[in-house]
Structure formats: C-alpha cells, structure tokens
Amino acid sequence: MVLLHVLFEHAVGYALLALKEVEEISLLLPQVEECVLNLGKFHNIVRLVAFSPFSSSQVALENANAVSEGVVHEDLRLLLETYLPSKKKKVLLGVGDPKIGAAIQEELGYNCQTGGVIAEILRGVRLHFHNLVKGLTDLSACKAQLGLGHSYSRAKVKFNVNRVDNMIIQSISLLDQLDKDINTFSMRVREWYGYHFPELVKIINDNATYCRIAQFIGDRKELNEEKLEKLEELTMDGAKAKAILDASRSSMGMDISAIDLINIESFSSRVVSLSEYRQSLHTYLRSKMSQVAPSLSALIGEAVGARLIAHAGSLTNLAKYPASTVQILGAEKALFRALKTRGNTPKYGLIFHSTFIGRAAAKNKGRISRYLANKCSIASRIDCFSEVPTSVFGEKLREQVEERLSFYETGEIPRKNLDVMKEAMVQAEEAAAEITRKLEKQEKKRLKKEKKRLAALAMASPENSSSTPEENEETHEKPKKKKKQKPQEAPQENGMEEPEPSVSFSKPKKKKAFSKEELVSSDLEEIAGGSPSPLKRKKQPKEVANEPEEATSLPVPKKKRKFSSKEEPVSSGPEEAASSKSSAKKKKKLKKASQD
C-alpha cells in the first residue's frame, strides 16, 4: 500500500503530514472538499508527522528563496530524510509547487504529486495550520507571514546601490520637464520685459542669457558706459553689449514703474536659478549613466540612452528587447496607426535624436537606424549583465557605427565585428583590472580611516583616561628593572654563575709570599676567635668582595672528585680558581698545626 504524505511550507517552518484512508480520499474527491472546512473531519483525514521550525527570519528567507527557485534546501532535505520511510517506492509525497516537487524527485528519489486531491488537502492545512501545530497561534502565524513577505519582496528588488536605474528614469523625466518649463518661463519674461525694452529680444537669442541681462539692466534709462564692462561679461560678446547700449538710448519701449521692475527681476532670477539647476541635473545624469550604462552612453549619448531606459522601464527590460523593438521605441502610436491603415511603418523612434541619423543621407536613414538599434541592444545587454561596468565596448560599437556611416557615403569596407570585439575584450579586461585595483585602494583607505577613528574614540573614552597614569608608571618602572638585570643575563647565557655588578673581571694580582710560622700563627688566632692579624686585614677587602659570590653560588659537596692529570676541573672564573687554591693551602696548614 502506498503511503501518502503532504509537504506544507509555511513562514514559521516546514510541516510534514500523513493522510489516512488514502483509497477513500482518491475516490471521493467531493467529500474531501467538504471535509476541508470542518476541523473535526479534517483531523480524521490528516495527521501531523513532523514540524521543523525556522531558527531565524534570515533562515526563513533563505528557505523561501530556495523554494521559489526550485532548489532543495538543507533544512528540507533533513526533514524528508528523517521522517519519511526508507523504502522510497512505497512513499508518495504531495507538494504544492511542481518545481520543488521535480527537484525532490530528482535529488531524493521520492515520487511527488501535485494538483487534484493534494491541492485540496493543502488548502485545508493552510486554513487549520495553527490548530495542527501546538504552541502556534493564528496571530503569530500571520505576523510571521507578513515579516517573511516583506523581507522576500525587499530581497527581490534589492540591487547594487551604485547601479540603480530608477534614478536615471526620474532625472531624465525631470530634465525634460525642466526644459519645457524654462522655455515657457523665458517666453513669459521676454513678453513681460519686451514692453519696456523691445529691441533686446532681437539682439539676445538665448533664454537664460536674456533673463540675466533683463535682471541686470532693469530700467533701460539707467544703462550707461559704466555698466558696459559687466554687460560684456554677461553677453560674452563686446559687439552685442555695444548694440544693447545703443538700443537702450533710442528704444521705443514704454516707461515702467518701480514695482513692475521688481516683479520682472524676481521672476527673471527664478528662471536663471532654474536654468542653473538644469545644468547641475544634467551633470548628475551624466555621472549616473557612466555608472549604470557606460557602454550605452558612450554609443548613443547620455540623454538618448537615458530616454531609452526610461521608456523601457528599466535597463533590464531594455536588455530583453530585440533590436527591432529598440529601433521603434517611442514611436508606438505611429506604428499602430501604420498597421491599422496598412501604411509604411516608422523607421525610428527615440534613437532619431542621435547624431548618426541626423548625419546620414535621406536614403540611408532607415539603414543606419536599424544598424544603430542593433548596436544599442548589444550595449544595453553588456551594461546590464557585466559585473564591472566599462565604456570600452560602447566606444568600439561607436567606431563601428562611424565606419558603417562612412561605408554608406564613400564605400569604404568596415572592419569585421569579430575583430572589433576581440580588441574590445582585451581592453575591457585591462580596464576592469584597473577599476578593481582602484576600488581595493579606496576600501583600504576607508578601513584605515575607520581604524583611526575607533582608536581615537578608544583613547577619548573615560575608562582609558583613568587607567593611563598607571600604565605610564609601569612603563617608567620597566626600563629601570631591565637596567639591573642586564649584567646578570650575559653570564647566564654562557653557563656561568651570576656575579654582582661590583665584581670586576680583572686579572688577580700575585700574592706576597709569607713564612710558614706567620701563616700558622694567623690561622690559630682565627680559630681561637681572636682579633685578626695584620696579614688578615690586608686580605679583608677581597673576602668582602667574594662574599656575595659565595652566597649566590650553590653549596659545594664535601667529597670532591679526583681529577687525573689529563682532566682539569672546569672553573667558572679566575677569582674562583684563586679562592679554591687559597682554601686548599689553609686546610693543609691547619692539619700541620694540629699535628704539631
């Protein structure tokens, strides 16, 4: 008998359920649909075998992404291998998504089924899931679903911050709107100020320059030779400045009041500020296009490339379009009208604003537009799917379009696409390596600045400030200790005893020869505890110097080893050798004195 299990994926974890009365369920599908809504009847059909909760929201997001892509996650693999029977042929697993079912069947070997009864059972599990799992409430299940839904959607729309094409779409739309508004407002200024100074319209053609001059002149009667230099700076032409000065003296315009001039000047200043903002927005658009679509902007220009991206909706959508669609993008109305009336379809859409089509002859406009649309499609795909954006491919594609244009005019055969792309690949690799090197340098600089900032914060913290005096005292004390230990370290390395700093290693002087009677008498006096003899007084400084040596040295055993003539005892220094000889002489003298 085949055992039927059902896998249910929830925001809180995976659930594995077993079905009772499999044969009845397979035969009586309408009854199953009725039993789904009743919790008591549903419990008689479905039994929870295992529940594997997610440890965190991040793990839940990983599992949700794996299920949506049809990949068996490690958590799901562990659950199925643990709780499903080992005999895989006797198990039938019901899943909701055919992609994950195919992946489970391929990797784990379980037979999977979707649709039919499984869909009805999963509907009932979804309805009564908080009753099937102990400790799970309806509110907590809803919260988990909401949180996972938000994080899953956020991950789907999350792209590289530097390569977001939404900013390009908004900026080109604003740029087009500003062009319309500035044109309308400039015409309003021309009409308004034209009542007072009508001759200025014919002299100055540029709208922004006209508004600046109208703001500067004000009342034309006040214009004189002193303002001529400033007028030349605004017009960038001495002849025009002189013509404006002459026209102001013989103008046929009406006189104007002060309040009207104030309003005209304020409105002119607004138009001038709008035109300046338009320039800054255009600079911003160029920088964004060089980051997001460098090849497309190098091929067709920033403005036309941005309009293509905005019309397509995104750079990804533009990359998915074929070249025939890119060619007529922006001319949809004319295309559908031509299809309806069975007339000629349009040859170009937004790419008409490119300089290539304007430079081509009338008979070659359609051919060059088709070729240019082909290259635009290639450039958009390179920009969309390349990891490191470079403008190398766009420049090479632009060269190809230039060669094709010259081929139409002069007949000069252009280079093959294969040769051009090989050159572009070599240059693109070099450019990508250079860009990655620059990015690594910037990252290193940023990390260094971060470390310096953290170190400064650590030094400025109150805990470190309170502990710094103690650390300074320790650092001052350490060198003193090292100075005392320096003379002790050298002899230890050579295996010698540690002499005190006062001990000098100079050669011992030769002792004076005394008579035997004097030596014996001095030894007897020393044993008796009397006052030392004058001979002893002379030797006293040496004994005082040697006392620390004896204190630091190890005690010598009583029985000494007899050395042969070949072997000689190893002495630790010249002074020890001298002291050992003198002690041997003293012992011999004491023995003779005791015998006498």
Secondary structure, DSSP 8 states (H G I E B T S, - for coil): --EEEEEEE-SSEEEEEEES-HHHHHH-HHHHHHHHH-HHHHHHHEEEEEEEE-SSHHHHHHHHHHHHHT---HHHHHHHHHHS-S-GGGEEEE-S-HHHHHHHHHHT--EEE-STHHHHHHHHHHHHHHHHSTT--HHHHHHHHHHHHHHHHHHHT---GGG-THHHHHHHHHHHHHHHHHHHHHHHHHHHHHTT-TTHHHH---HHHHHHHHHHH-SGGG--GGGHHHHHHHHT-HHHHHHHHHHHHT-------HHHHHHHHHHHHHHHHHHHHHHHHHHHHHHHHHHH-HHHHHHH-HHHHHHHHHHHSSHHHHHHS-HHHHHTTT-HHHHHHHHHHT----S-SGGGGSHHHHHS-GGGHHHHHHHHHHHHHHHHHHHHH-SS--SHHHHHHHHHHHHHHHHHHH------HHHHHHHHHHHHHHHHHHHHHHHHHHHHHHHHHHHHHHHHHHHHSHHHHHHHHHHHHHHHHHHHHHHHHHHHHHHHHTT-----TT-------------HHHHHHHHHHHHHT----HHHHHHHHHHHHHHHHHHHS----SS-----SS-----S-HHHHHHHHHHHHHHHHHHHHHH-
